[in-house]
Amino acid sequence: MNIAVLSGKGGTGKTTVSTNLAFALKFNYVDCDVEEPNGFLFLKPEVKKTERVMVEYPIIDDKKCVACGECVKACQFNALAKVKDKIIVFEKLCHSCGACEIACKYDAITYNKRGIGKIEKGRSRDIDCSRGILNIGEPMAVPVIKKLLKNLKADNNLIDCPPGTSCNVVNSLKYADAAILVTEPSEFGLHDLKIAVKVVKMFDIPFGIIINKDDGKDNIIRQYCRKDNIELIGSIPYSRDIAQVYSKGEILYDNINFKPIFEKLANRSKEVLKWN
């Protein structure tokens, strides 16, 4: 069972829910927010394995290239450009599709590899933890996410998705059997939640919503869930004490005052997401 935890926007508490539910559900934790992976700050696993993420990019052989520009026409990502009598490669824009090599009639294009990030794996208590880290300055996170999720363990995994609804989130959801959407009771939270719901529905998987910083009232998120017949898994109250524990990098599930919240969310998740 792979459960994706996502949010329509950043700052809603997605990682708070992910890390604490991982312990409550006893699920392995996978941090796909590769541009800013912070789940390990709370789980504090001992990293035992590190693996580089490599991508291919084209190399132009100037001795063979006649600057015909066919490779430039074939590239859909603007990774190649013809400048006078020379082909320029913008390697960070390359998607490693191979179209330019196929288009070249002069066998002037080969491929090399370069590192764009890394995968770290370890263990925290009784759960396995893994995360992807995109190198600073790299524009494309998808290759790191794909490599991170390609060899997921066959048992239960909780996937901490990137924020928003970009292609990074879509590529994370491809591996999910169910989803939990985290939001907050604000107009911005509702606006971006609606977009996230549309994305999840594209995958036709069960999902439910958790409200973070909940005011305990019949707020706009609860009204939206009722109106659109969306399952509300539960909520985390708006609390100064929770913020203080979080600011210290501590797990809320370890606190006697907050553990029941996540136990309840874990049990309710099993009901809403319908797995045995």
C-alpha positions as CSV (number, residue, x, y, z in Angstrom):
1,M,0.0,0.0,0.0
2,N,1.5,3.3,-1.1
3,I,-0.2,6.4,0.3
4,A,0.8,9.8,-1.1
5,V,0.5,12.9,1.1
6,L,0.2,16.1,-0.8
7,S,-1.1,19.7,-0.6
8,G,-2.1,22.2,-3.1
9,K,0.3,24.7,-1.6
10,G,3.4,24.8,0.6
11,G,3.2,25.5,4.3
12,T,0.0,23.6,5.1
13,G,1.7,21.0,7.3
14,K,2.2,18.2,4.7
15,T,5.5,17.0,6.2
16,T,4.1,17.3,9.7
17,V,1.3,14.9,8.8
18,S,3.7,12.6,6.8
19,T,6.3,12.1,9.4
20,N,4.0,11.6,12.3
21,L,1.6,9.3,10.3
22,A,4.6,7.2,9.2
23,F,5.1,6.3,12.9
24,A,1.4,6.0,13.7
25,L,0.8,3.7,10.7
26,K,4.2,2.0,10.9
27,F,4.8,2.9,7.2
28,N,8.1,3.4,5.5
29,Y,8.7,7.1,4.8
30,V,9.7,8.4,1.3
31,D,10.5,12.1,0.9
32,C,9.8,13.2,-2.7
33,D,10.0,16.9,-1.9
34,V,13.5,16.7,-3.4
35,E,14.0,20.4,-3.8
36,E,13.6,20.9,0.0
37,P,13.5,17.5,1.7
38,N,13.0,18.2,5.4
39,G,11.4,15.0,6.7
40,F,14.7,13.6,7.9
41,L,15.0,16.6,10.3
42,F,12.2,15.1,12.3
43,L,12.7,11.4,11.7
44,K,16.5,11.6,12.2
45,P,17.3,8.3,10.5
46,E,20.8,6.9,10.3
47,V,21.7,7.1,6.6
48,K,23.3,3.9,5.6
49,K,23.2,4.2,1.8
50,T,23.7,7.0,-0.7
51,E,23.3,6.7,-4.5
52,R,23.9,9.4,-7.1
53,V,21.2,10.2,-9.7
54,M,22.6,10.5,-13.2
55,V,21.0,11.8,-16.4
56,E,22.2,11.7,-20.0
57,Y,22.9,14.8,-22.1
58,P,24.1,15.1,-25.7
59,I,27.7,15.7,-26.8
60,I,28.3,17.3,-30.2
61,D,31.3,16.0,-32.2
62,D,32.5,19.2,-34.0
63,K,34.5,17.2,-36.5
64,K,31.4,15.4,-37.7
65,C,28.7,18.1,-37.2
66,V,27.8,20.2,-40.2
67,A,25.4,22.4,-38.2
68,C,22.5,21.4,-40.4
69,G,20.2,22.1,-37.4
70,E,18.1,19.0,-37.7
71,C,18.8,18.1,-34.1
72,V,17.6,21.6,-33.0
73,K,14.3,21.0,-34.9
74,A,13.9,17.6,-33.2
75,C,14.4,18.9,-29.7
76,Q,11.1,19.7,-28.0
77,F,12.7,21.2,-24.9
78,N,15.0,23.9,-26.4
79,A,18.1,22.1,-25.1
80,L,19.8,22.7,-28.4
81,A,20.3,25.9,-30.4
82,K,22.0,26.8,-33.7
83,V,24.3,29.8,-33.4
84,K,25.9,30.6,-36.8
85,D,27.8,27.4,-37.8
86,K,27.7,25.8,-34.3
87,I,25.3,23.8,-32.3
88,I,25.0,24.9,-28.6
89,V,23.9,22.4,-25.9
90,F,22.0,23.6,-22.8
91,E,22.5,20.4,-20.8
92,K,20.2,21.3,-17.9
93,L,17.2,21.6,-20.3
94,C,17.8,18.2,-21.8
95,H,15.2,15.5,-21.0
96,S,17.5,12.7,-22.3
97,C,14.8,11.6,-24.9
98,G,17.3,10.8,-27.6
99,A,15.5,12.6,-30.4
100,C,18.5,14.6,-31.4
101,E,20.7,11.6,-31.8
102,I,18.0,10.0,-34.0
103,A,17.7,13.1,-36.1
104,C,21.4,13.5,-36.8
105,K,22.3,12.1,-40.2
106,Y,26.0,12.5,-39.6
107,D,26.5,10.5,-36.4
108,A,27.7,13.6,-34.7
109,I,25.8,13.2,-31.4
110,T,26.6,10.8,-28.5
111,Y,25.5,10.9,-24.9
112,N,27.4,11.4,-21.6
113,K,26.1,11.3,-18.0
114,R,26.1,13.9,-15.3
115,G,24.9,13.9,-11.7
116,I,21.9,16.0,-10.7
117,G,21.2,14.8,-7.2
118,K,21.3,11.8,-4.8
119,I,19.2,9.3,-3.0
120,E,19.7,8.7,0.7
121,K,18.3,5.7,2.6
122,G,18.3,4.8,6.3
123,R,16.2,3.6,9.2
124,S,14.5,5.4,12.0
125,R,13.3,3.1,14.8
126,D,11.2,0.4,13.0
127,I,10.6,2.2,9.7
128,D,12.8,2.6,6.6
129,C,13.3,6.1,5.4
130,S,14.5,7.4,2.0
131,R,14.7,10.8,0.4
132,G,15.8,12.4,-2.8
133,I,18.0,15.5,-2.9
134,L,18.2,17.7,-6.0
135,N,21.5,19.5,-6.5
136,I,21.4,23.3,-6.1
137,G,20.9,25.0,-9.4
138,E,19.3,22.0,-11.2
139,P,15.9,22.9,-12.7
140,M,14.4,19.4,-13.2
141,A,13.4,17.3,-10.1
142,V,11.5,14.5,-11.9
143,P,14.5,12.2,-12.6
144,V,15.4,12.2,-8.9
145,I,11.8,11.5,-8.0
146,K,11.5,8.6,-10.5
147,K,14.7,7.0,-9.3
148,L,13.6,7.3,-5.6
149,L,10.2,5.7,-6.3
150,K,11.3,3.1,-8.9
151,N,12.3,0.5,-6.5
152,L,9.8,1.0,-3.6
153,K,9.5,-1.8,-1.2
154,A,6.5,-4.1,-1.7
155,D,5.2,-3.3,1.8
156,N,3.6,-0.1,3.1
157,N,5.0,3.2,2.1
158,L,4.1,6.8,2.8
159,I,5.1,9.2,0.0
160,D,5.7,12.8,1.1
161,C,5.0,14.6,-2.2
162,P,6.4,18.0,-3.3
163,P,4.1,20.9,-2.6
164,G,1.7,22.2,-5.2
165,T,0.3,20.4,-8.2
166,S,3.2,20.5,-10.7
167,C,4.7,17.6,-12.7
168,N,6.7,16.7,-9.7
169,V,3.5,15.9,-7.8
170,V,2.0,14.0,-10.8
171,N,5.1,11.8,-11.1
172,S,4.9,11.0,-7.3
173,L,1.2,10.2,-7.6
174,K,1.9,7.6,-10.3
175,Y,3.1,5.2,-7.6
176,A,0.3,5.8,-5.1
177,D,-2.7,3.6,-4.3
178,A,-4.4,6.3,-2.2
179,A,-3.9,9.9,-1.2
180,I,-4.2,12.2,1.8
181,L,-4.6,15.9,1.0
182,V,-3.4,18.3,3.8
183,T,-4.9,21.8,3.9
184,E,-5.6,24.7,6.2
185,P,-8.9,26.6,6.8
186,S,-8.1,29.7,4.7
187,E,-9.2,31.0,1.4
188,F,-5.7,30.3,-0.1
189,G,-5.9,26.8,1.4
190,L,-9.3,26.1,-0.1
191,H,-8.3,27.5,-3.5
192,D,-5.2,25.3,-3.9
193,L,-7.0,22.3,-2.3
194,K,-9.5,22.3,-5.1
195,I,-6.7,22.1,-7.7
196,A,-5.1,19.3,-5.8
197,V,-8.4,17.4,-5.6
198,K,-8.7,17.6,-9.4
199,V,-5.2,16.2,-9.9
200,V,-5.9,13.3,-7.5
201,K,-9.2,12.5,-9.2
202,M,-7.3,12.0,-12.5
203,F,-5.6,8.9,-11.0
204,D,-8.9,7.4,-9.8
205,I,-7.6,6.5,-6.3
206,P,-9.3,6.8,-2.9
207,F,-8.4,10.0,-1.0
208,G,-9.4,12.0,2.0
209,I,-8.6,15.4,3.6
210,I,-6.8,16.4,6.8
211,I,-7.2,19.9,8.1
212,N,-4.1,21.3,9.8
213,K,-4.3,24.4,12.1
214,D,-8.0,23.6,12.5
215,D,-10.0,26.2,14.4
216,G,-12.7,23.7,15.4
217,K,-15.4,25.6,13.6
218,D,-17.6,24.7,10.7
219,N,-15.0,26.4,8.4
220,I,-14.8,26.6,4.6
221,I,-12.9,23.3,4.3
222,R,-15.5,21.3,6.2
223,Q,-18.3,23.0,4.1
224,Y,-16.4,22.2,0.9
225,C,-16.0,18.5,1.9
226,R,-19.7,18.2,2.6
227,K,-20.7,20.0,-0.6
228,D,-18.5,17.9,-2.8
229,N,-19.0,14.6,-0.9
230,I,-15.3,14.3,0.0
231,E,-14.2,12.3,3.0
232,L,-12.7,14.3,5.9
233,I,-10.1,12.1,7.6
234,G,-9.7,14.4,10.5
235,S,-7.9,17.5,11.8
236,I,-4.9,18.8,13.8
237,P,-5.9,21.7,16.0
238,Y,-4.4,25.2,15.8
239,S,-2.1,25.1,18.8
240,R,0.8,27.1,20.1
241,D,2.1,24.0,21.9
242,I,2.2,22.0,18.6
243,A,4.1,24.9,17.0
244,Q,6.7,24.9,19.8
245,V,7.3,21.1,19.6
246,Y,7.5,21.3,15.8
247,S,10.0,24.2,15.9
248,K,12.4,22.0,17.9
249,G,12.4,19.4,15.2
250,E,10.6,16.9,17.5
251,I,8.0,14.3,16.5
252,L,4.5,15.2,17.7
253,Y,3.6,11.5,17.9
254,D,6.1,11.1,20.7
255,N,4.3,13.7,22.8
256,I,1.7,12.2,25.1
257,N,-0.6,15.2,24.5
258,F,-0.5,14.8,20.7
259,K,-0.1,11.1,20.1
260,P,-3.9,10.5,20.3
261,I,-4.4,12.9,17.4
262,F,-2.3,10.9,15.1
263,E,-3.6,7.6,16.3
264,K,-7.0,8.8,15.5
265,L,-5.9,10.0,12.1
266,A,-4.2,6.7,11.4
267,N,-7.3,4.7,12.2
268,R,-9.6,7.0,10.3
269,S,-7.2,6.8,7.3
270,K,-7.6,3.1,7.2
271,E,-11.4,3.5,7.0
272,V,-11.4,6.3,4.4
273,L,-8.7,4.8,2.1
274,K,-10.2,1.3,2.4
275,W,-7.3,-1.1,2.8
276,N,-7.0,-4.2,4.9
